Amino acid sequence: MTSKDNFEFAHAHRKEVAWMSQNTNTLPVHPAILDAIRASADEQEFNLYPRKAGVVGLSEAIKEDLRLDDVEMILTNGGIEGEYIATRALLKAGDEVLSTDPAFLPIHDQVAMAGAHAIEADIYRAPYVLTPEHALESVTPRTKLLLVIDPNNPLGSGYSRAQIAGLAEIARDRGLWLIDDITYRDFNADHVLATEFYPEKTLLSYSFSKAPGLAGMRIGAILGPPAAIQSLRKYDTNVLGVNVLAQRAALAALRTKKAWLPGVRRTCERNQETIRRTVAKVDGASLPVYPSKANMFVIDLAPTGVNPEAVEERLLLDHLVHTRAGSYLSKKHGGKFLRVSFTVSDADCARFAQAFPAVMDKLAA
Ligand SMILES: Cc1ncc(COP(=O)(O)O)c(C=O)c1O
């Protein structure tokens, strides 16, 4: 079966499947978030197009969350739409974007849509991030933009303050745009924003999909200095605004963040420890990055000789555990690893722990 078929199967069995394939969050959301969605529906707020700038208080709450004042934003259908708008607005044919392999490759597809080209610096080796030294080796006169995914999807690696400062300096010296994709920021208590070092040309790609558990709501934002956001607006095709229920959910999530985020982080710690113990039982399997600074990491299977796509398929069809083979996330190393996300219930994680050694045993035979 292809990965697309696996998703069809997983959606058809949505209630029974342990959804560990998309770095989403299937833990119960805070009741205030559900209340906000229900109140908006009860009031039929959806009869009208929403206010383009967002429901009152939302953009302020996002800025407060980031502790930033002097930024503007476009609310978008998930962070991915903001990245599309930014790449479209900032890039032209022949430009290069310095990014990594592995990475969340759909952004590289967007770069290609603008006629530009993503240079994928290989970070599938320690320290599993794009160091400033490594970035310098890969920057060329055609480089227009530096894409930093921090924490990285799929590796779960996070950038240190010194690394972010170093990358920002490289961008400033060459006048590059810097997109700081902070989709997984909430999982890393030590996260540092590139804006701190390079406010002039840093854009932040912000998401409500992961830690607050709102992936299906499709809401996010692209933020940056006012002039830059103004120049992005002409590529914003969504002039009628973002789903109002999603906006209400997002606002409630930010207002209650102190109440739910610590619990989500504790679940991540517990589940990744369970997965670590499980992986240790399988000869040749290992975790390149542990602990993860996100809600996912990769399990390297290369020494086992087992194909990650076969593991994805058997885990799903035989055990109703949905994970993702590396080919979706890395051209060079995709055949070596399986990505597993762990913002799931203890019971779902326990199912993975029971199933993974059995599947590996069967496929290695
Ligand atoms: C690094 C990265 N950026 C952006 C996105 C898109 O997130 P959203 O759901 O906010 O569009 C994802 C989704 O997995 C991601 O991993």
The ligand as an SDF file (V2000), in Angstrom:
LIG
                    3D

 16 16  0  0  0  0  0  0  0  0999 V2000
    7.8320   22.1800   10.2810 C   0  0  0  0  0  0  0  0  0  0  0  0
    6.4030   22.3570    9.9280 C   0  0  0  0  0  0  0  0  0  0  0  0
    5.9810   23.5250    9.4500 N   0  0  0  0  0  0  0  0  0  0  0  0
    4.6920   23.7360    9.1430 C   0  0  0  0  0  0  0  0  0  0  0  0
    3.7660   22.7410    9.2930 C   0  0  0  0  0  0  0  0  0  0  0  0
    2.3410   23.0420    8.9340 C   0  0  0  0  0  0  0  0  0  0  0  0
    1.6030   23.2870   10.0830 O   0  0  0  0  0  0  0  0  0  0  0  0
    0.1090   23.8450   10.0320 P   0  0  0  0  0  0  0  0  0  0  0  0
   -0.7600   22.7050   10.4440 O   0  0  0  0  0  0  0  0  0  0  0  0
    0.1000   24.9750   11.0050 O   0  0  0  0  0  0  0  0  0  0  0  0
   -0.1720   24.2850    8.6420 O   0  0  0  0  0  0  0  0  0  0  0  0
    4.1500   21.4960    9.7630 C   0  0  0  0  0  0  0  0  0  0  0  0
    3.1670   20.4070    9.8990 C   0  0  0  0  0  0  0  0  0  0  0  0
    3.4450   19.3010   10.2220 O   0  0  0  0  0  0  0  0  0  0  0  0
    5.5040   21.2970   10.0980 C   0  0  0  0  0  0  0  0  0  0  0  0
    5.9520   20.1340   10.5620 O   0  0  0  0  0  0  0  0  0  0  0  0
  1  2  1  0
  2  3  1  0
  2 15  2  0
  3  4  2  0
  4  5  1  0
  5  6  1  0
  5 12  2  0
  6  7  1  0
  7  8  1  0
  8  9  2  0
  8 10  1  0
  8 11  1  0
 12 13  1  0
 12 15  1  0
 13 14  2  0
 15 16  1  0
M  END
$$$$
